[in-house]
Amino acid sequence: MKKLLFVSFLGIFISSYTFSQKGLSVGVGPSLGFPVSNSNFSYYFKNGVGGSLQANFGVSKLGSITANVLFISIGAKHLPVTKTSLTMIKMGYRTSFLNSNFFVGADAGLARYGSGTSHFVIGGTAGYSFKVSKASYIEVFPSYSQIVGTGNNRMWLTANFLYRVSFKKKNK
């Protein structure tokens, strides 16, 4: 499953870079996950830690299509297992505010706990990009995700910290 996920994401990354009009940026970094829905849900799951890989495909001066893979290892309590994982694969759109470093976005995709079944997930984010050099940034952003199709509509808040590098296509 992990190899298939990596190969799929790499294929999207390479093919989209070819067609992107405004460039490509790729970010990777740690993430923290917090169960935030009803007390029944947080009764079963603890906070978790993991990582995120995100690609932004520029489609306009301020907007980009995003592809995100998030993996969080979470502790389980009051369940037959003591540890499980949450994997989310989402695509969406993100835009910056008037050439500032503030951004907002929305996304949707699939979420999976451990080796269980996949569920539809929707979410949103808002954050800030700190410029490190001409083509690299550190991004800090919380992300809200609601997993639809489960009994109690599980909701997660993740805190993401990405180091992002931008690649611009050369004009011919």
C-alpha positions as CSV (number, residue, x, y, z in Angstrom):
1,M,0.0,0.0,0.0
2,K,2.8,2.5,0.9
3,K,4.7,1.7,-2.3
4,L,1.5,2.2,-4.4
5,L,0.8,5.5,-2.6
6,F,4.3,6.7,-3.2
7,V,4.4,5.8,-6.9
8,S,0.9,7.3,-7.5
9,F,1.9,10.6,-5.8
10,L,5.2,10.7,-7.7
11,G,3.3,10.2,-11.0
12,I,1.0,13.0,-10.3
13,F,3.9,15.2,-9.3
14,I,5.9,14.6,-12.5
15,S,3.0,14.8,-14.9
16,S,1.5,17.9,-13.3
17,Y,4.9,19.7,-13.4
18,T,4.9,19.3,-17.2
19,F,1.5,21.0,-17.6
20,S,1.7,23.6,-14.8
21,Q,1.6,27.2,-16.0
22,K,2.8,29.0,-12.9
23,G,5.3,26.5,-11.5
24,L,5.3,23.8,-8.9
25,S,6.2,23.7,-5.2
26,V,6.7,20.8,-2.9
27,G,6.7,20.7,0.9
28,V,7.4,18.1,3.5
29,G,7.3,18.2,7.3
30,P,5.9,17.1,10.6
31,S,2.3,17.1,11.6
32,L,0.4,16.8,14.9
33,G,-3.2,15.4,14.9
34,F,-5.9,16.1,17.5
35,P,-9.3,14.4,17.6
36,V,-11.8,17.2,18.0
37,S,-15.3,15.8,17.5
38,N,-17.6,14.6,20.2
39,S,-16.4,13.2,23.5
40,N,-17.1,9.6,22.3
41,F,-14.5,9.9,19.6
42,S,-11.8,11.4,21.8
43,Y,-12.6,8.7,24.3
44,Y,-11.1,6.1,21.8
45,F,-8.3,8.1,20.2
46,K,-5.3,10.1,21.6
47,N,-3.4,12.9,19.9
48,G,-1.0,11.7,17.3
49,V,2.2,12.7,15.5
50,G,3.3,12.1,11.9
51,G,4.2,13.9,8.7
52,S,2.8,15.4,5.5
53,L,3.9,15.7,1.9
54,Q,2.2,18.4,-0.2
55,A,2.6,19.5,-3.8
56,N,1.1,22.8,-5.1
57,F,0.5,23.1,-8.9
58,G,0.2,26.8,-9.8
59,V,-2.8,27.6,-12.0
60,S,-2.9,31.3,-11.6
61,K,-0.8,34.1,-10.0
62,L,-2.5,33.6,-6.5
63,G,-4.0,30.1,-6.8
64,S,-2.8,26.5,-6.9
65,I,-4.2,23.0,-7.0
66,T,-2.9,21.0,-4.0
67,A,-2.2,17.3,-3.6
68,N,-1.6,16.2,0.0
69,V,-0.7,13.0,1.7
70,L,-0.8,13.0,5.6
71,F,0.1,10.1,7.9
72,I,-0.4,10.3,11.6
73,S,0.4,7.6,14.1
74,I,-2.2,7.8,16.9
75,G,-2.6,6.1,20.2
76,A,-5.8,4.2,20.9
77,K,-7.4,3.9,24.2
78,H,-10.4,1.8,25.3
79,L,-9.9,-0.3,22.1
80,P,-8.5,-3.8,21.6
81,V,-5.4,-2.1,20.0
82,T,-3.1,0.4,21.6
83,K,-1.9,2.1,18.5
84,T,-3.2,2.7,15.0
85,S,-2.7,5.2,12.2
86,L,-4.6,7.7,10.1
87,T,-3.7,8.3,6.5
88,M,-5.4,11.0,4.4
89,I,-4.9,11.5,0.7
90,K,-6.6,14.8,-0.4
91,M,-6.7,17.2,-3.4
92,G,-7.9,20.7,-3.3
93,Y,-7.4,24.4,-4.1
94,R,-5.5,27.1,-2.2
95,T,-5.2,30.8,-2.7
96,S,-3.2,33.6,-1.3
97,F,-4.6,37.0,-0.1
98,L,-3.5,39.8,-2.5
99,N,0.1,38.7,-2.9
100,S,0.6,38.3,0.9
101,N,1.9,35.2,2.6
102,F,-1.5,34.4,4.1
103,F,-3.4,31.6,2.4
104,V,-6.6,29.6,2.7
105,G,-7.7,26.4,1.0
106,A,-10.2,23.6,0.8
107,D,-9.7,19.9,-0.1
108,A,-11.4,16.5,-0.3
109,G,-10.2,13.0,-0.6
110,L,-9.9,9.7,1.3
111,A,-9.1,8.8,4.9
112,R,-8.2,5.4,6.3
113,Y,-7.6,4.2,9.9
114,G,-5.0,1.4,10.0
115,S,-5.8,-1.3,7.5
116,G,-9.6,-0.5,7.7
117,T,-11.9,0.8,5.0
118,S,-11.5,4.2,3.4
119,H,-13.9,7.0,4.0
120,F,-14.5,10.3,2.2
121,V,-13.0,13.3,3.9
122,I,-13.5,17.1,3.4
123,G,-11.5,19.9,5.0
124,G,-10.2,23.4,5.0
125,T,-7.0,25.2,6.0
126,A,-5.6,28.7,6.6
127,G,-1.9,29.5,7.2
128,Y,1.1,31.6,6.6
129,S,4.3,31.1,4.6
130,F,7.6,32.5,6.0
131,K,10.1,33.2,3.2
132,V,13.5,31.5,3.8
133,S,15.2,32.2,0.5
134,K,14.2,33.1,-3.1
135,A,12.5,29.7,-3.7
136,S,11.9,28.2,-0.2
137,Y,9.4,28.8,2.5
138,I,8.4,27.4,5.9
139,E,4.7,27.1,6.2
140,V,2.7,26.9,9.4
141,F,-1.0,26.0,9.1
142,P,-3.8,24.2,10.9
143,S,-6.0,22.0,8.9
144,Y,-9.5,20.8,9.7
145,S,-10.7,17.5,8.3
146,Q,-14.1,15.8,8.7
147,I,-14.3,12.2,7.9
148,V,-17.8,11.5,6.4
149,G,-19.6,8.2,6.4
150,T,-18.6,7.1,9.9
151,G,-21.1,6.8,12.7
152,N,-20.0,10.0,14.5
153,N,-18.4,11.9,11.6
154,R,-14.9,12.0,13.0
155,M,-13.2,15.3,12.9
156,W,-9.4,16.0,13.1
157,L,-7.5,19.2,13.6
158,T,-3.9,18.9,12.4
159,A,-1.1,21.3,12.9
160,N,1.3,21.2,9.9
161,F,4.8,22.6,9.6
162,L,6.2,22.2,6.0
163,Y,9.5,23.2,4.4
164,R,8.4,24.1,0.8
165,V,10.6,24.6,-2.3
166,S,9.3,26.3,-5.4
167,F,10.3,25.3,-9.0
168,K,9.5,27.8,-11.8
169,K,9.4,26.7,-15.4
170,K,11.8,28.6,-17.6
171,N,10.1,30.5,-20.4
172,K,11.3,29.6,-23.9
